[in-house]
Amino acid sequence: GNKYILVAVNYLLKWVEAKALPTNDAQLVCKFLKNLFARFGTPRAIISDRGTHFCNDQFAKVMQKFDVTHHLATPYHPQTSGQVEVSNCGLKRILERTIGENHASWSDKLDDALWAFRTAYKTSIGCTPYKLVYGKACHLPIELEHKAY
């Protein structure tokens, strides 16, 4: 089973990516980031905590290969990685509401939680992250149910 959630946030768009993982090792983190780079392009910089899965040769090589600057968050100062902390709290809240008593199913509900998070209005950007990324509003299930054909 999965024990960890790896979270990445685009600071400008408030777009959240997350993946449920059984371990939090460098190889899985690097694979996750390479997938994001292939989909969205490479960022100029990445801010991470000081976890061993970010502070190692393999991670450093990926950063160098893709010309990404790696900044480390200040220990015991979660504001440095505030966007991720806010996203973590939001995802956790959504997951808690959707999984109910069956905590074993949390990783199955992660995609639903991400979808809810990405389609929620964010005051700081004046729209949803979904609209910024895709250039259109997302058709929510309730709208699809009542759509006239």
TIMILO-741076 format. One line per field, with one value per residue (C-alpha): residue number from 1; residue in three letters; chain; x, y, z. Coordinates in Angstrom, 3 decimals, decimal comma. Example, Ala and Ser with C-alpha at 12.3 -4.5 7.8 and 13.67 -1.06 7.14 Angstrom:
2
num: 1 / 2
residu: ALA / SER
chaine: A / A
east: 12,300 / 13,670
north: -4,500 / -1,060
up: 7,800 / 7,140
END
This chain:
149
num: 1 / 2 / 3 / 4 / 5 / 6 / 7 / 8 / 9 / 10 / 11 / 12 / 13 / 14 / 15 / 16 / 17 / 18 / 19 / 20 / 21 / 22 / 23 / 24 / 25 / 26 / 27 / 28 / 29 / 30 / 31 / 32 / 33 / 34 / 35 / 36 / 37 / 38 / 39 / 40 / 41 / 42 / 43 / 44 / 45 / 46 / 47 / 48 / 49 / 50 / 51 / 52 / 53 / 54 / 55 / 56 / 57 / 58 / 59 / 60 / 61 / 62 / 63 / 64 / 65 / 66 / 67 / 68 / 69 / 70 / 71 / 72 / 73 / 74 / 75 / 76 / 77 / 78 / 79 / 80 / 81 / 82 / 83 / 84 / 85 / 86 / 87 / 88 / 89 / 90 / 91 / 92 / 93 / 94 / 95 / 96 / 97 / 98 / 99 / 100 / 101 / 102 / 103 / 104 / 105 / 106 / 107 / 108 / 109 / 110 / 111 / 112 / 113 / 114 / 115 / 116 / 117 / 118 / 119 / 120 / 121 / 122 / 123 / 124 / 125 / 126 / 127 / 128 / 129 / 130 / 131 / 132 / 133 / 134 / 135 / 136 / 137 / 138 / 139 / 140 / 141 / 142 / 143 / 144 / 145 / 146 / 147 / 148 / 149
residu: GLY / ASN / LYS / TYR / ILE / LEU / VAL / ALA / VAL / ASN / TYR / LEU / LEU / LYS / TRP / VAL / GLU / ALA / LYS / ALA / LEU / PRO / THR / ASN / ASP / ALA / GLN / LEU / VAL / CYS / LYS / PHE / LEU / LYS / ASN / LEU / PHE / ALA / ARG / PHE / GLY / THR / PRO / ARG / ALA / ILE / ILE / SER / ASP / ARG / GLY / THR / HIS / PHE / CYS / ASN / ASP / GLN / PHE / ALA / LYS / VAL / MET / GLN / LYS / PHE / ASP / VAL / THR / HIS / HIS / LEU / ALA / THR / PRO / TYR / HIS / PRO / GLN / THR / SER / GLY / GLN / VAL / GLU / VAL / SER / ASN / CYS / GLY / LEU / LYS / ARG / ILE / LEU / GLU / ARG / THR / ILE / GLY / GLU / ASN / HIS / ALA / SER / TRP / SER / ASP / LYS / LEU / ASP / ASP / ALA / LEU / TRP / ALA / PHE / ARG / THR / ALA / TYR / LYS / THR / SER / ILE / GLY / CYS / THR / PRO / TYR / LYS / LEU / VAL / TYR / GLY / LYS / ALA / CYS / HIS / LEU / PRO / ILE / GLU / LEU / GLU / HIS / LYS / ALA / TYR
chaine: A / A / A / A / A / A / A / A / A / A / A / A / A / A / A / A / A / A / A / A / A / A / A / A / A / A / A / A / A / A / A / A / A / A / A / A / A / A / A / A / A / A / A / A / A / A / A / A / A / A / A / A / A / A / A / A / A / A / A / A / A / A / A / A / A / A / A / A / A / A / A / A / A / A / A / A / A / A / A / A / A / A / A / A / A / A / A / A / A / A / A / A / A / A / A / A / A / A / A / A / A / A / A / A / A / A / A / A / A / A / A / A / A / A / A / A / A / A / A / A / A / A / A / A / A / A / A / A / A / A / A / A / A / A / A / A / A / A / A / A / A / A / A / A / A / A / A / A / A
east: 0,000 / 0,881 / 2,118 / 3,213 / 1,863 / 4,398 / 3,028 / 4,171 / 2,595 / 3,022 / 3,218 / 1,859 / -1,063 / -1,819 / -1,932 / -1,351 / 0,092 / 0,266 / 1,090 / 0,533 / 3,755 / 4,745 / 8,120 / 9,582 / 12,886 / 14,910 / 14,170 / 10,385 / 10,728 / 12,910 / 10,480 / 7,578 / 9,434 / 10,514 / 6,866 / 5,876 / 8,666 / 7,439 / 3,879 / 4,424 / 8,021 / 10,820 / 10,540 / 13,363 / 13,467 / 12,109 / 11,724 / 11,732 / 12,136 / 15,381 / 14,151 / 16,729 / 14,629 / 15,450 / 18,988 / 20,997 / 23,145 / 20,387 / 18,082 / 20,963 / 21,776 / 18,176 / 18,153 / 21,431 / 20,292 / 17,117 / 18,837 / 16,563 / 17,780 / 17,052 / 16,259 / 15,913 / 13,216 / 14,354 / 14,003 / 11,138 / 9,849 / 6,949 / 6,161 / 9,131 / 7,177 / 3,821 / 2,039 / 2,759 / 1,694 / -1,609 / -2,153 / -1,313 / -3,912 / -6,499 / -5,876 / -5,939 / -9,257 / -10,808 / -9,477 / -10,810 / -14,270 / -14,265 / -12,751 / -14,898 / -13,997 / -12,117 / -8,652 / -7,141 / -8,795 / -7,168 / -4,838 / -7,800 / -9,464 / -6,401 / -7,361 / -10,830 / -9,276 / -6,906 / -9,790 / -11,775 / -8,734 / -7,943 / -11,530 / -12,055 / -12,010 / -8,831 / -9,195 / -5,479 / -5,707 / -9,345 / -10,404 / -9,691 / -6,266 / -8,028 / -9,079 / -5,551 / -4,007 / -6,618 / -8,022 / -11,629 / -13,946 / -14,252 / -17,620 / -18,571 / -20,611 / -23,743 / -23,596 / -23,194 / -26,164 / -28,510 / -27,132 / -29,817 / -28,990
north: 0,000 / 3,641 / 5,597 / 8,915 / 11,669 / 13,543 / 17,018 / 19,605 / 23,054 / 25,607 / 28,834 / 31,047 / 28,893 / 27,215 / 23,941 / 20,935 / 17,587 / 14,730 / 11,047 / 8,337 / 6,401 / 3,357 / 4,941 / 8,411 / 7,611 / 9,632 / 7,359 / 7,803 / 11,562 / 11,928 / 9,867 / 12,036 / 15,256 / 14,007 / 13,214 / 16,765 / 18,260 / 16,259 / 17,522 / 21,134 / 21,987 / 22,564 / 25,187 / 27,613 / 26,558 / 24,015 / 24,595 / 21,475 / 20,500 / 18,891 / 15,306 / 12,742 / 12,077 / 15,656 / 15,958 / 13,336 / 12,847 / 11,378 / 14,361 / 16,820 / 15,183 / 15,537 / 19,203 / 19,766 / 17,877 / 19,975 / 23,218 / 23,665 / 25,523 / 23,636 / 25,781 / 24,225 / 25,435 / 26,715 / 23,974 / 24,455 / 27,338 / 25,918 / 29,361 / 28,902 / 26,185 / 27,759 / 26,871 / 23,187 / 23,386 / 25,047 / 22,435 / 19,607 / 20,881 / 21,259 / 17,786 / 16,276 / 17,987 / 16,749 / 13,209 / 13,132 / 14,072 / 11,527 / 8,426 / 8,407 / 5,508 / 3,459 / 5,017 / 2,209 / 3,678 / 7,132 / 6,638 / 5,601 / 8,936 / 11,113 / 11,807 / 12,940 / 15,201 / 16,701 / 17,307 / 19,067 / 21,161 / 22,139 / 23,143 / 25,209 / 29,013 / 30,612 / 34,272 / 34,991 / 34,157 / 35,178 / 31,843 / 28,121 / 26,582 / 24,385 / 27,455 / 28,881 / 25,614 / 24,643 / 28,062 / 27,072 / 26,301 / 22,698 / 21,041 / 19,808 / 16,594 / 18,426 / 20,595 / 17,527 / 15,827 / 18,709 / 19,605 / 20,007 / 18,211
up: 0,000 / -0,320 / 2,669 / 1,162 / -1,047 / -3,154 / -3,890 / -6,431 / -6,780 / -9,535 / -7,515 / -10,300 / -11,456 / -8,097 / -10,056 / -7,816 / -8,849 / -6,366 / -6,424 / -3,839 / -3,238 / -1,156 / -0,307 / -0,623 / -2,282 / -4,773 / -7,726 / -7,398 / -6,840 / -9,947 / -12,044 / -10,813 / -11,706 / -15,145 / -15,865 / -14,849 / -16,979 / -19,993 / -19,500 / -18,424 / -19,349 / -16,895 / -14,176 / -13,479 / -9,835 / -7,392 / -3,658 / -1,505 / 2,095 / 3,197 / 2,921 / 1,819 / -1,296 / -2,437 / -1,077 / -2,953 / -6,044 / -8,202 / -7,584 / -8,109 / -11,470 / -12,652 / -11,615 / -13,472 / -16,590 / -16,867 / -15,756 / -12,727 / -9,637 / -6,417 / -3,367 / 0,075 / 2,442 / 5,811 / 8,448 / 10,940 / 8,805 / 6,745 / 5,301 / 2,932 / 1,161 / 1,994 / -1,256 / -0,723 / 2,934 / 1,960 / -0,757 / 1,641 / 4,118 / 1,351 / -0,066 / 3,418 / 4,190 / 0,924 / 1,465 / 5,039 / 3,756 / 0,928 / 2,546 / 5,671 / 7,949 / 5,351 / 5,623 / 3,525 / 0,416 / 0,615 / -2,361 / -4,553 / -3,789 / -4,507 / -8,144 / -7,030 / -4,397 / -6,987 / -9,357 / -6,607 / -5,688 / -9,298 / -10,075 / -6,909 / -7,268 / -5,902 / -4,925 / -5,449 / -9,173 / -9,705 / -11,190 / -10,934 / -11,605 / -14,187 / -16,185 / -16,154 / -17,344 / -19,957 / -20,901 / -20,242 / -17,377 / -16,298 / -16,857 / -13,438 / -13,112 / -11,960 / -15,100 / -17,299 / -15,629 / -16,418 / -19,853 / -22,528 / -25,786
END
